[in-house]
Amino acid sequence: MLKFYFSPLTSSLATHIALLECGAEYEPCPTLMSKKETRAPAYLAINPNGKVPALVTDSGRVITEVAATLYYLARSFPDAALWPEGDLEAEAEVISWMSFTASTVHGARVGGAEAFAEAFEIANTKFGDQQWAIGRFTIADIHLFRVYWRFRPTMDAPPGTYPALESHHDRMLARPAVQKAMEVENGYG
Ligand SMILES: N[C@@H](CCC(=O)N[C@@H](CS)C(=O)NCC(=O)O)C(=O)O
């Protein structure tokens, strides 16, 4: 069974959402940032970068980084239709969104509110009037949602500033897998 290393309501929330979207069986392995467990030798032996998420597969291979864990799950559970299999341009677009989310959007946290404002503005423009990042629901939406959900409260942006991101956020919150992942992770206090 997959082992899922996570710290509640951090980056690993995206992987948790994907596990639930896929209906995957997994062993939860809470690794709390608040208790510095991500920096403990036992966890550094799994991910030397000291970050969650990490997934350990049945063969013992460790998959780290949100984008890679989402990709692994999407490809392992094709029935969940989280990956636009066989549509090369759409596949490239998902990778593009996830690279952008991991670097430009998540990376904006080191630059504070101004950097977030710029990153959110770009994401909002890229989105256009689509419901989902590439036009249909994929792992790119899960990744983008997690970062926007986490950092939007740190911004002083009035409603309507990022209309595409705001409606995407609400659409994501309506998904049972998102609600369940949050409920479970909130339970860790
Ligand atoms: N680039 C990484 C970022 C993951 C990340 O920043 N994880 C944070 C939680 S949001 C973490 O595990 N921090 C633990 C630490 O720094 O000790 C990814 O995409 O997985």
PDBQT file of the ligand as one rigid body, heavy atoms in Angstrom, charges set to zero:
ROOT
HETATM    1  N1  LIG A 201       8.708  22.153  -3.899  1.00  0.00    +0.000 N 
HETATM    2  C1  LIG A 201       8.065  21.361  -2.888  1.00  0.00    +0.000 C 
HETATM    3  C2  LIG A 201       7.575  22.282  -1.772  1.00  0.00    +0.000 C 
HETATM    4  C3  LIG A 201       7.021  21.513  -0.614  1.00  0.00    +0.000 C 
HETATM    5  C4  LIG A 201       7.027  22.354   0.635  1.00  0.00    +0.000 C 
HETATM    6  O1  LIG A 201       7.363  23.562   0.621  1.00  0.00    +0.000 OA
HETATM    7  N2  LIG A 201       6.648  21.719   1.726  1.00  0.00    +0.000 N 
HETATM    8  C5  LIG A 201       6.673  22.404   2.996  1.00  0.00    +0.000 C 
HETATM    9  C6  LIG A 201       5.250  22.506   3.539  1.00  0.00    +0.000 C 
HETATM   10  S1  LIG A 201       4.273  23.655   2.610  1.00  0.00    +0.000 SA
HETATM   11  C7  LIG A 201       7.478  21.571   3.980  1.00  0.00    +0.000 C 
HETATM   12  O2  LIG A 201       7.413  20.361   3.958  1.00  0.00    +0.000 OA
HETATM   13  N3  LIG A 201       8.245  22.204   4.849  1.00  0.00    +0.000 N 
HETATM   14  C8  LIG A 201       8.908  21.489   5.893  1.00  0.00    +0.000 C 
HETATM   15  C9  LIG A 201      10.158  22.100   6.293  1.00  0.00    +0.000 C 
HETATM   16  O3  LIG A 201      10.640  23.026   5.601  1.00  0.00    +0.000 OA
HETATM   17  O4  LIG A 201      10.689  21.651   7.328  1.00  0.00    +0.000 OA
HETATM   18  C10 LIG A 201       6.923  20.556  -3.479  1.00  0.00    +0.000 C 
HETATM   19  O5  LIG A 201       6.344  20.981  -4.469  1.00  0.00    +0.000 OA
HETATM   20  O6  LIG A 201       6.618  19.481  -2.936  1.00  0.00    +0.000 OA
ENDROOT
TORSDOF 0
